[in-house]
Amino acid sequence: MSISSRTIQDIDRKHLIHPVTSFRAHEDRGPTLLKSGKGMWLTDVSGNELLDAFSGLWCVNVGYGHESIVDAAMNQMRKLPYATGYFHFGSEPATLLAEKLVSLTPDGLEHVFFTQGGSDAIDTAVRYITYYFNAICKPQKKQFIALDRGYHGSSSLGSGLTGLATFHRAFDVPKKWQHHISTPYPYRSPDGMSNQDLVAASVDELKAKVQELGGPEHVAAFFCEPIQGSGGVIVPPAGWLKAIREACREMEILFVADEVITGFGRTGPLFACESEGVSPDMMTLAKGLTAGYAPMGALLISDRIYQGMADGAPPDVAIGHGFTYSGHPVSAAVALEVISLYFEGGLLANGQNMGAVFLDGLKTLSDHPLVGDVRGRGMLGAIELVANKESKARFDPKLKVADRLFDLARKNQIIFRAFNDNIIGLAPALCCDENEMNMIFSRIKVILDSLLDEPDIMCAVT
């Protein structure tokens, strides 16, 4: 029996809770039901073709519809659809994927724990760090630091490290051991501050926060995204990541690079840490690991941390952290094929070539009356809208600019992220060609012009 799309929408409204959504607003609006995807394009149940300039949720890096990925999942599902990692069981795909990730990630990351996604990779990092310092007899190192506007998931542990109010409101986070310092935000830095000064100020603020918390002997780790994603695609000055990493090393604080969004070619190199030669103590991965074709995340850790944990208990005592679907063989088989597409399939190289076209496209919008800043790296970028270019004043929240942008995007058949502080987030798939890239920016130009034509927006621009 077939079910009409209208019925599906009604069922969705009645039963399905959507992530990071106003329940009442969704009951009123209902879902946009998607039916199929190919390359950069999605088709909804009404037959509308949508240009996906956001790779789903920063994740479909290879584009939609790769039959080789479908075949890899299908073959593995027929052979071995599930294998627990408990009780010393394992599977070939998970084992080979762990080896592959160690060979691709920055030097020093030697061990891999698989998760279902990015949020539980962050949770695993927090739990492993806590265990590690207890194991090496430094139980007083309990404080964690991250960046304002950073995003480290929405779970009970990670949401407090996230520096965005939406994920804190009514959830009783951050916890007392979770702290934040200012994000290195060049566009919003004080007038006259050079990028070099901003880097130095950020390092100084981290060191000051550590002292405020009782010194390095009380601080366990610092978490950051090399480029902040959900905070508005904040691209720090060149040299910031390396300077912060060195400060953590100097203070003997663990440095955790959250590459859930930036990993797998999103910023140009396979991992954003490569651009500054940074080797973190831990790295979290997800999204581009399977390109969204199956759920999977990973935490990579240094051998020093692994050995400290391993020696922290007698050989017959288990380290009590795990998930039912850790190292799922189907997800691992998908990830291995996705990685093959990045390299043998030429998608990493295409993304690197198209990154320059993408950045040029961003620059073409910089003179628009609504645009205060354009920024990006590789295939990750943002357009920040302002009411006044000179003062950089934001629009009054009552104007609901983000909602209008989303509605205009739907009318113009393009998908992007419209953040609440009037920032358009872009993350095209690495398969994007030049014609599709031009279409992205031509459609956004139409959207910005349409927004400016609205009388209350025109009146707000000064």
For each residue, the residues with C-beta under 8 A, 3 or more apart:
1:
2:
3: 7 8 11
4: 7 8
5: 8 9 33 45 46
6: 9 10
7: 3 4 10 11
8: 3 4 5 11 12 33 45
9: 5 6 12 13 30 31 33
10: 6 7 13 14 30
11: 3 7 8 14 15 16
12: 8 9 15 16 30 31 33
13: 9 10 16 26 27 30 31
14: 10 11
15: 11 12
16: 11 12 13 31
17: 21 23
18: 21 26 31
19: 154
20: 154 166
21: 17 18 25 26
22: 25 26
23: 17 26 27
24: 27 28
25: 21 22 28 29
26: 13 18 21 22 23 29 30 31
27: 13 23 24 30
28: 24 25
29: 25 26
30: 9 10 12 13 26 27
31: 9 12 13 16 18 26
32: 44 410
33: 5 8 9 12 44 45
34: 37 42 43 44 45
35: 43 44 45
36: 42 43 64 65
37: 34 41 42 43 52 60 64 65
38: 41 63 64 65
39: 63 64 65 429 431 436
40: 51 52 53 63 64 428 429 431 432 436
41: 37 38 49 50 51 52 64
42: 34 36 37 49 50 52 64 415
43: 34 35 36 37 47 48 49 50
44: 32 33 34 35 47 48 50
45: 5 8 33 34 35
46: 5
47: 43 44
48: 43 44 413
49: 41 42 43 413
50: 41 42 43 44 413 414 415
51: 40 41 413 414 415 436 439 440 443
52: 37 40 41 42 55 56 60 64 415 428 429
53: 40 414 415 416 426 427 428 440
54: 57 58 415 416 417 425 426 427 428
55: 52 58 59 60 61 292 427 428 429
56: 52 59 60 292
57: 54 287 292
58: 54 55 229 261 266 287 380 427
59: 55 56 286 287 288 291 292
60: 37 52 55 56 63 64 291 292 293 429
61: 55 264 265 266 287 288 291 292 338 342 347 351 429 430
62: 66 69 291 338 341 342 345 347 429 430 431
63: 38 39 40 60 66 429 430 431 432
64: 36 37 38 39 40 41 42 52 60
65: 36 37 38 39
66: 62 63 69 70 293 337 341
67: 70 71
68: 71 72 337 340 341
69: 62 66 72 73 291 293 334 337 338 341
70: 66 67 73 74 293
71: 67 68 74 75 337
72: 68 69 75 76 333 334 336 337
73: 69 70 76 77 293 294 330 333 334
74: 70 71 77 78
75: 71 72 78 79 333
76: 72 73 79 80 81 93 329 330 332 333 334
77: 73 74 81 330
78: 74 75 81
79: 75 76
80: 76 83 91 329
81: 76 77 78 329 330
82: 328 329 330
83: 80 89 90 91 94 327 328 329
84: 87 89 324
85: 89 90 94 114 322 326 327
86: 89 322
87: 84
88:
89: 83 84 85 86
90: 83 85 94 95 327
91: 80 83 94 95 327 329 332
92: 95 96 329
93: 76 96 97 329 330 332 333 335 336
94: 83 85 90 91 97 98 114 327 328 329 332
95: 90 91 92 98 99
96: 92 93 99 100 332 336
97: 93 94 100 101 112 114 327 332 335 336
98: 94 95 101 102 112 114 327
99: 95 96 102 103
100: 96 97 103 104 336 339
101: 97 98 104 105 112 285 298 300
102: 98 99 105 109 110 111 112 300
103: 99 100
104: 100 101 270 271 339
105: 101 102 109 271 283 300
106: 109 271 273 274 278 279 280 283
107: 279
108: 279 281 302 303
109: 102 105 106 279 280 282 283 300 301 302
110: 102 300 301 302 303 306
111: 102 300 301 302 303 306
112: 97 98 101 102 298 299 300 301
113: 124 128 298 299 301 326
114: 85 94 97 98 296 297 298 326 327 328 331 332
115: 118 120 121 123 124 286 296 297 298 299 323 326
116: 120 295 296 297 323 325 326
117: 120 121 286 295 296 297
118: 115 121 122 153 258 260 284 285 286 287 297
119: 122 123 152 153 154 155 158 297
120: 115 116 117 123 124 153 155 297 323
121: 115 117 118 124 125 153 260 284 285 286 297 298 299
122: 118 119 125 126 152 153 155 157 158 161 223 258 284
123: 115 119 120 126 127 153 155 156 157 158
124: 113 115 120 121 127 128 299 321
125: 121 122 128 129 221 223 256 282 284 299
126: 122 123 129 130 144 157 158 161
127: 123 124 130 131 157 321
128: 113 124 125 131 132 282 299 301 305 309 321
129: 125 126 132 133 144 220 221 254 256 282 305
130: 126 127 133 134 142 220
131: 127 128 134 135 309 312 319 321
132: 128 129 135 136 305 308 309 312
133: 129 130 136 138 139 141 142 220
134: 130 131 137 138 139 312
135: 131 132 308 309 311 312 313
136: 132 133 308 312
137: 134
138: 133 134 141 217
139: 133 134 142
140: 217 218
141: 133 138 217 218 219 220
142: 130 133 139 177 218 220
143: 177 179 213 214 218 219 220
144: 126 129 161 177 178 179 219 220 221 222 223
145: 179 180 181 206 209 210 213 219 221 222 223 253
146: 150 152 161 162 163 178 179 180 181 222 223 224
147: 150 163 180 181 182 183 184 223 224 225 228 231
148: 163 180 181 182 183 231
149: 163 164 183 185 228 231 232 234
150: 146 147 161 162 163 164 180 183 223 224 225 228 231 258
151: 162 163 164 167 225 228 229 230 231 258 261
152: 119 122 146 158 159 161 162 223 225 258
153: 118 119 120 121 122 123 158 159 161 162
154: 19 20 119 158 159 162 167
155: 119 120 122 123 158 159
156: 123 159 173
157: 122 123 126 127 160 161
158: 119 122 123 126 152 153 154 155 161 162
159: 152 153 154 155 156 162 167 168 171 173
160: 157 168 173 174 175 178
161: 122 126 144 146 150 152 153 157 158 174 178 223
162: 146 150 151 152 153 154 158 159 167 168
163: 146 147 148 149 150 151 180 183 231
164: 149 150 151 167 168 230 231
165: 168 169
166: 20 169 420
167: 151 154 159 162 164 171 173
168: 159 160 162 164 165 171 173 174
169: 165 166
170:
171: 159 167 168
172:
173: 156 159 160 167 168 178
174: 160 161 168 178 179 180
175: 160 178
176:
177: 142 143 144
178: 144 146 160 161 173 174 175
179: 143 144 145 146 174 209 213
180: 145 146 147 148 150 163 174
181: 145 146 147 148 202 205 206 209
182: 147 148 185 202 205
183: 147 148 149 150 163 228 231 234 236
184: 147 189 198 199 202 234 236 237 240
185: 149 182 188 189 234
186: 189 195 198 235 236 237 375
187: 372 373 375 384 392
188: 185 392
189: 184 185 186 193 198
190: 193
191:
192:
193: 189 190 197 198 201
194: 197 198
195: 186 198 199 237 238 239
196: 199 200 237 239
197: 193 194 200 201
198: 184 186 189 193 194 195 201 202 236 237 240
199: 184 195 196 202 203 236 237 239 240 243
200: 196 197 203 204 243
201: 193 197 198 204 205
202: 181 182 184 198 199 205 206 236 240 243 244
203: 199 200 206 207 243 244 247
204: 200 201 207 208
205: 181 182 201 202 208 209
206: 145 181 202 203 209 210 222 244 247 248
207: 203 204 210 211 247 251
208: 204 205 211 212
209: 145 179 181 205 206 212 213
210: 145 206 207 213 215 216 219 251 253
211: 207 208 214 215
212: 208 209
213: 143 145 179 209 210 218 219
214: 143 211 217 218 219
215: 210 211 218 219
216: 210 219 251 252 253
217: 138 140 141 214
218: 140 141 142 143 213 214 215
219: 141 143 144 145 210 213 214 215 216 222 251 253
220: 129 130 133 141 142 143 144 253 254
221: 125 129 144 145 253 254 255 256 281 282
222: 144 145 146 206 219 244 248 253 254 255 256
223: 122 125 144 145 146 147 150 152 161 256 258
224: 146 147 150 241 244 256 257 258
225: 147 150 151 152 228 229 257 258 259 260 261 262
226: 236 241 257 259 262 267 272 273 275 278
227: 233 234 235 236 261 262 267 272 377 380
228: 147 149 150 151 183 225 231 232 233 234
229: 58 151 225 233 261 262 380 425
230: 151 164 261 419
231: 147 148 149 150 151 163 164 183 228 234
232: 149 228 382 384 419 421 423 425
233: 227 228 229 375 376 380 381 382 423 425 426
234: 149 183 184 185 227 228 231 375 382
235: 186 227 375 376 377
236: 183 184 186 198 199 202 226 227 240 241
237: 184 186 195 196 198 199 240
238: 195 276
239: 195 196 199 242 243 276
240: 184 198 199 202 236 237 243 244
241: 224 226 236 244 245 272 273 275 276 278
242: 239 245 246 276 277 278
243: 199 200 202 203 239 240 246 247
244: 202 203 206 222 224 240 241 247 248 255
245: 241 242 248 249 255 278 279 280
246: 242 243 249 250
247: 203 206 207 243 244 250 251
248: 206 222 244 245 251 253 254 255
249: 245 246 252 255
250: 246 247
251: 207 210 216 219 247 248
252: 216 249
253: 145 210 216 219 220 221 222 248
254: 129 220 221 222 248 281 282 305
255: 221 222 244 245 248 249 280 281 282
256: 125 129 221 222 223 224 280 281 282 283 284
257: 224 225 226 272 273 278 280 282 283 284
258: 118 122 150 151 152 223 224 225 261 283 284
259: 225 226 262 263 271 272 273 283 284 285
260: 118 121 225 263 284 285 286 287 297
261: 58 151 225 227 229 230 258 266 287 380 427
262: 225 226 227 229 259 266 267 271 272 380
263: 259 260 266 270 271 272 285 286 287 288 289
264: 61 270 271 285 287 288 289 291 338 339 342
265: 61 268 269 270 288 342 347 348 351 352 378 379 430
266: 58 61 261 262 263 272 288 351 378 379 380 427
267: 226 227 262 272 275 377 378 379 380
268: 265 275 351 352 355 377 378 379
269: 265 272 274 275 378
270: 104 263 264 265 274 342 348
271: 104 105 106 259 262 263 264 274 283
272: 226 227 241 257 259 262 263 266 267 269 275 377
273: 106 226 241 257 259 276 277 278 279 280 283
274: 106 269 270 271 277 278
275: 226 241 267 268 269 272 377
276: 238 239 241 242 273
277: 242 273 274
278: 106 226 241 242 245 257 273 274
279: 106 107 108 109 245 273
280: 106 109 245 255 256 257 273 283
281: 108 221 254 255 256 301 302 304 305
282: 109 125 128 129 221 254 255 256 257 299 300 301 302 305
283: 105 106 109 256 257 258 259 271 273 280 299 300
284: 118 121 122 125 256 257 258 259 260 297 298 299 300
285: 101 118 121 259 260 263 264 288 289 297 298 299 300
286: 59 115 117 118 121 260 263 289 296 297 298
287: 57 58 59 61 118 260 261 263 264 291 292
288: 59 61 263 264 265 266 285 291 338
289: 263 264 285 286 296 297 298 335 338
290: 293 294 295 296 331 334 335 338
291: 59 60 61 62 69 264 287 288 338 341
292: 55 56 57 59 60 61 287
293: 60 66 69 70 73 290 334 338
294: 73 290 328 330 331 334 335
295: 116 117 290 325 328 331
296: 114 115 116 117 286 289 290 328 331 332 334 335
297: 114 115 116 117 118 119 120 121 260 284 285 286 289
298: 101 112 113 114 115 121 284 285 286 289
299: 112 113 115 121 124 125 128 282 283 284 285
300: 101 102 105 109 110 111 112 282 283 284 285
301: 109 110 111 112 113 128 281 282 305 306
302: 108 109 110 111 281 282 305 306
303: 108 110 111 306 307
304: 281 307 308
305: 128 129 132 254 281 282 301 302 308 309
306: 110 111 301 302 303 309 310
307: 303 304 310 311
308: 132 135 136 304 305 311 312
309: 128 131 132 135 305 306 312 319
310: 306 307
311: 135 307 308
312: 131 132 134 135 136 308 309
313: 135 317 319
314: 317
315:
316:
317: 313 314
318:
319: 131 309 313
320:
321: 124 127 128 131
322: 85 86 326
323: 115 116 120 326
324: 84
325: 116 295 328 331
326: 85 113 114 115 116 322 323
327: 83 85 90 91 94 97 98 114 332
328: 82 83 94 114 294 295 296 325 331 332
329: 76 80 81 82 83 91 92 93 94 332 333
330: 73 76 77 81 82 93 294 333 334
331: 114 290 294 295 296 325 328 334 335
332: 76 91 93 94 96 97 114 296 327 328 329 335 336
333: 72 73 75 76 93 329 330 336 337
334: 69 72 73 76 290 293 294 296 330 331 337 338
335: 93 97 289 290 294 296 331 332 338 339
336: 72 93 96 97 100 332 333 339 340
337: 66 68 69 71 72 333 334 340 341
338: 61 62 69 264 288 289 290 291 293 334 335 341 342
339: 100 104 264 335 336 342 343
340: 68 336 337 343 344 345
341: 62 66 68 69 291 337 338 344 345 347
342: 61 62 264 265 270 338 339 345 347 348 430
343: 339 340 346 348
344: 340 341
345: 62 340 341 342
346: 343 349 350
347: 61 62 265 341 342 350 351 430 431
348: 265 270 342 343 351 352 430
349: 346 352 353
350: 346 347 353 354 430 431 432
351: 61 265 266 268 347 348 354 355 378 379 430 432
352: 265 268 348 349 355 378
353: 349 350 356 357
354: 350 351 357 358 379 428 430 432 433 434 437
355: 268 351 352 358 359 377 378 379
356: 353 359 360
357: 353 354 360 361 434 437
358: 354 355 361 362 376 378 379 381 426 428 432 437
359: 355 356 362 363 376 377 381
360: 356 357 363 364
361: 357 358 364 365 437 438 440 441
362: 358 359 365 366 374 375 376 381 383 426 441
363: 359 360 366 374
364: 360 361 441 445
365: 361 362 368 371 374 383 441 444 445 448
366: 362 363 371 373 374
367: 371
368: 365 371 445 448 452
369: 389 452 461
370: 385 386 448 451 452 457 461
371: 365 366 367 368 374 383 384 385 386 389 448
372: 187 384 385 386 389 392
373: 187 366 382 383 384 386
374: 362 363 365 366 371 381 382 383 384
375: 186 187 233 234 235 362 381 382 384
376: 233 235 358 359 362 380 381 382 426
377: 227 235 267 268 272 275 355 359 380 381
378: 265 266 267 268 269 351 352 355 358
379: 265 266 267 268 351 354 355 358 427 428 429 430 432
380: 58 227 229 233 261 262 266 267 376 377 426 427
381: 233 358 359 362 374 375 376 377 425 426 427
382: 232 233 234 373 374 375 376 423 424 425 426
383: 362 365 371 373 374 423 424 426 444
384: 187 232 371 372 373 374 375 422 423 424
385: 370 371 372 395 401 422 423 424 448
386: 370 371 372 373 389 392 393 394 395 422
387: 393 394 395 396 460 461 462
388: 391 392 393 461 462
389: 369 371 372 386 392
390:
391: 388
392: 187 188 372 386 388 389
393: 386 387 388 462
394: 386 387 421 422
395: 385 386 387 399 401 422 457 460
396: 387 399 460
397: 400 420
398:
399: 395 396 404 456 457 460
400: 397 403 404
401: 385 395 404 405 422 451 457
402: 405 406 418 419 420 421 422
403: 400 406 407 418
404: 399 400 401 407 408 451 454 457
405: 401 402 408 409 416 418 422 424 447 451
406: 402 403 409 410 418
407: 403 404 410 411
408: 404 405 411 412 447 450 451
409: 405 406 412 414 415 416 418 443 447
410: 32 406 407 413
411: 407 408
412: 408 409 443 446 447
413: 48 49 50 51 410 443
414: 50 51 53 409 439 440 443 444 447
415: 42 50 51 52 53 54 409
416: 53 54 405 409 424 425 426 444
417: 54 424 425 426 427
418: 402 403 405 406 409 423 424 425
419: 230 232 402 422 423 424 425
420: 166 397 402
421: 232 394 402
422: 384 385 386 394 395 401 402 405 419
423: 232 233 382 383 384 385 418 419
424: 382 383 384 385 405 416 417 418 419 444
425: 54 229 232 233 381 382 416 417 418 419
426: 53 54 233 358 362 376 380 381 382 383 416 417 440
427: 53 54 55 58 261 266 379 380 381 417
428: 40 52 53 54 55 354 358 379 432 436 437 440
429: 39 40 52 55 60 61 62 63 379 432
430: 61 62 63 265 342 347 348 350 351 354 379
431: 39 40 62 63 347 350
432: 40 63 350 351 354 358 379 428 429 436 437 440
433: 354 436 437
434: 354 357 437 438
435: 438 439
436: 39 40 51 428 432 433 439 440
437: 354 357 358 361 428 432 433 434 440 441
438: 361 434 435 441 442
439: 51 414 435 436 442 443
440: 51 53 361 414 426 428 432 436 437 443 444
441: 361 362 364 365 437 438 444 445
442: 438 439 445 446
443: 51 409 412 413 414 439 440 446 447
444: 365 383 414 416 424 440 441 447 448
445: 364 365 368 441 442 448 449
446: 412 442 443 449 450
447: 405 408 409 412 414 443 444 450 451
448: 365 368 370 371 385 444 445 451 452
449: 445 446 452 453
450: 408 446 447 453 454
451: 370 401 404 405 408 447 448 454 457
452: 368 369 370 448 449 457 458 461
453: 449 450 457 458
454: 404 450 451 457 458
455: 458 459
456: 399 459 460
457: 370 395 399 401 404 451 452 453 454 460 461
458: 452 453 454 455 461
459: 455 456
460: 387 395 396 399 456 457
461: 369 370 387 388 452 457 458
462: 387 388 393
